[in-house]
Amino acid sequence: MTKVLTIGEVLVEIVATTRGSGFREAQPLIGPFPSGAPAIFIDQVGKLGTPCAILSRVGDDDFGHVTLDRLHADGVDVSGIEIASGESTGSAFVRYREDGSRAFVFNITHAACGRLEASSAGDALIETCSHLHIMGTALSAPGLARRTTEAVARVKARGGTLSFDPNLRPEILAAPGLRAALDEVLTQTDLFLPSGDEILLFTSADDEAGAVAELLDRGIPEIVIKRGAAGASHFDAKGRRDVLPIAVEEVDPTGAGDSFGGAFVSLWLEGASPQTALAYANAAGARAVTCLGPMEGTSTRSELDALMAQAKG
């Protein structure tokens, strides 16, 4: 059975319980919640029973151990997470604005996860995995970016597959070298998972249809566009498939796209049809937003089956 590897930040998220713009004054907070886009993705993969692992670093502190405990409990191989004595675990502080958008304060680049370097243990773990999932945030810090590009080359060289979710937060777009790294990963991608208009950042097109056509012509075999509350679409040489949204009460949208990606990749690697993989991924994204905390809404298969059955009435 294929083992999935991801590389990137493992961190905690602290959420303001008030709405407003940013953190220029003291706010009541809740957390820590285990988080990090790659960590949420791989947690969802683990909950669906797909063998999986993550390469990262955390501090030898409470924040690091709460994330390790959650990932391990949900079936993720955490042997590739180095516990760095004397360093701090990454963090993200988030506050929701009145319009539902979010303001983040990240500590990734200078936290333990931002200093990931090559190691014999990490090299050995990479050799056990035949699918690699990359997120844009893993390319935003020098240590993470170097390790990520090394892993891409090694997995692809032995015939493995690569999925890529840009996950481009405004707060990281100015990171040095990010643009070139994103473009290089895209050339190796088998399954591309952008959200909404993100796809336009990777083409010369000015609309979705043109962007999809351009990427398929450039050799990207499959594209899945995540649309949040508007559902999702899958594109390949055979055409287009769509899935309608599932109506749920949104509590916290953070992590929904990562949960969607984890479910889609798991089903895709099982050999499920694109339509079936879309349905499960759509349900995973919908269920994720019903829970406060970015990793609190990752789902088992039975939970997704129940939600889809409920949606059908």
PEZI-V432188 format. One record per residue. RES is the residue in one small letter. PHI is phi in whole degrees, -180 to 180 (999 if undefined). BURIAL is # if it has 16 or more other C-alpha atoms within 10 Angstrom, else .. Layout:
# PEZI-V432188
res | phi | burial
RES | PHI | BURIAL
RES | PHI | BURIAL
This chain:
# PEZI-V432188
res | phi | burial
m | 999 | .
t | -60 | #
k | -106 | #
v | -97 | #
l | -119 | #
t | -129 | #
i | -134 | #
g | 155 | #
e | -74 | #
v | -114 | #
l | -150 | #
v | -116 | #
e | -117 | #
i | -116 | #
v | -114 | #
a | -73 | #
t | -88 | .
t | -106 | .
r | -103 | .
g | 162 | #
s | -105 | #
g | 79 | #
f | -129 | .
r | -78 | .
e | -147 | .
a | -61 | .
q | -133 | .
p | -69 | .
l | -128 | .
i | -132 | .
g | 139 | .
p | -84 | #
f | -106 | #
p | -56 | #
s | -157 | #
g | 104 | #
a | -53 | #
p | -63 | #
a | -68 | #
i | -64 | #
f | -55 | #
i | -72 | #
d | -64 | #
q | -65 | #
v | -60 | #
g | -63 | #
k | -66 | #
l | -89 | #
g | 84 | .
t | -83 | #
p | -55 | #
c | -160 | #
a | -154 | #
i | -139 | #
l | -101 | #
s | -167 | #
r | -141 | #
v | -134 | #
g | -78 | #
d | -85 | #
d | -140 | .
d | -60 | .
f | -63 | #
g | -65 | #
h | -72 | #
v | -69 | .
t | -73 | #
l | -59 | #
d | -61 | .
r | -65 | #
l | -61 | #
h | -61 | .
a | -63 | .
d | -95 | #
g | 96 | #
v | -91 | #
d | -72 | #
v | -102 | #
s | -65 | .
g | -90 | #
i | -98 | #
e | -80 | #
i | -95 | #
a | -98 | #
s | -65 | .
g | 84 | .
e | -113 | #
s | -102 | #
t | -71 | #
g | -61 | #
s | -147 | #
a | -140 | #
f | -102 | #
v | -131 | #
r | -134 | #
y | -84 | #
r | -82 | .
e | -62 | .
d | -85 | .
g | 93 | .
s | -74 | .
r | -124 | #
a | -113 | #
f | -112 | #
v | -122 | .
f | -101 | #
n | -127 | #
i | -121 | #
t | -57 | #
h | -102 | .
a | -94 | #
a | -57 | #
c | -67 | #
g | -78 | #
r | -111 | #
l | -65 | #
e | -126 | #
a | -64 | .
s | -152 | .
s | -65 | .
a | -66 | .
g | -65 | #
d | -60 | #
a | -64 | .
l | -66 | #
i | -56 | #
e | -67 | .
t | -88 | .
c | -113 | #
s | -114 | #
h | -133 | #
l | -121 | #
h | -114 | #
i | -116 | #
m | -119 | #
g | -57 | #
t | -63 | #
a | -71 | #
l | -105 | #
s | -94 | #
a | -121 | #
p | -54 | #
g | -63 | #
l | -62 | #
a | -63 | #
r | -62 | #
r | -66 | #
t | -66 | #
t | -66 | #
e | -63 | .
a | -66 | #
v | -57 | #
a | -60 | .
r | -71 | #
v | -67 | #
k | -69 | #
a | -64 | .
r | -103 | .
g | 88 | .
g | -77 | #
t | -113 | #
l | -135 | #
s | -111 | #
f | -141 | #
d | -116 | #
p | -58 | #
n | 49 | #
l | -89 | #
r | -70 | .
p | -55 | .
e | -69 | .
i | -112 | #
l | -63 | .
a | -89 | .
a | -60 | .
p | -59 | .
g | 80 | .
l | -64 | #
r | -60 | #
a | -64 | .
a | -66 | #
l | -61 | #
d | -64 | .
e | -68 | .
v | -62 | #
l | -59 | #
t | -66 | .
q | -100 | #
t | -81 | #
d | -98 | #
l | -140 | #
f | -107 | #
l | -128 | #
p | -77 | #
s | -107 | #
g | 53 | .
d | -75 | .
e | -54 | #
i | -60 | #
l | -69 | #
l | -72 | .
f | -112 | #
t | -141 | #
s | -92 | .
a | -74 | #
d | -114 | .
d | -145 | .
e | -62 | #
a | -60 | .
g | -66 | .
a | -66 | #
v | -61 | #
a | -60 | #
e | -64 | #
l | -69 | #
l | -63 | .
d | -65 | .
r | -81 | .
g | 102 | .
i | -76 | #
p | -66 | .
e | -140 | #
i | -130 | #
v | -122 | #
i | -102 | #
k | -87 | #
r | -119 | #
g | 61 | #
a | -69 | #
a | -103 | .
g | 93 | #
a | -160 | #
s | -139 | #
h | -119 | #
f | -130 | #
d | -153 | #
a | -63 | .
k | -86 | .
g | 132 | .
r | -123 | .
r | -133 | .
d | -125 | #
v | -133 | #
l | -80 | .
p | -69 | #
i | -104 | #
a | -74 | .
v | -139 | .
e | -88 | .
e | -78 | .
v | -108 | .
d | -156 | #
p | -79 | #
t | -61 | #
g | 93 | #
a | -64 | #
g | -66 | #
d | -69 | #
s | -66 | #
f | -56 | #
g | -62 | #
g | -61 | #
a | -69 | #
f | -63 | #
v | -62 | #
s | -59 | #
l | -69 | #
w | -61 | #
l | -71 | #
e | -73 | .
g | 94 | .
a | -65 | .
s | -66 | .
p | -56 | #
q | -66 | .
t | -67 | .
a | -61 | #
l | -61 | #
a | -62 | #
y | -67 | #
a | -63 | #
n | -62 | #
a | -67 | #
a | -64 | #
g | -65 | #
a | -66 | #
r | -67 | #
a | -60 | #
v | -77 | #
t | -85 | #
c | -121 | #
l | -78 | #
g | 111 | #
p | -67 | #
m | -108 | #
e | -72 | #
g | -103 | #
t | -65 | #
s | -129 | #
t | -83 | #
r | -64 | .
s | -65 | .
e | -67 | .
l | -70 | #
d | -59 | #
a | -65 | .
l | -66 | #
m | -67 | #
a | -65 | .
q | -64 | .
a | -67 | .
k | -75 | .
g | 81 | .
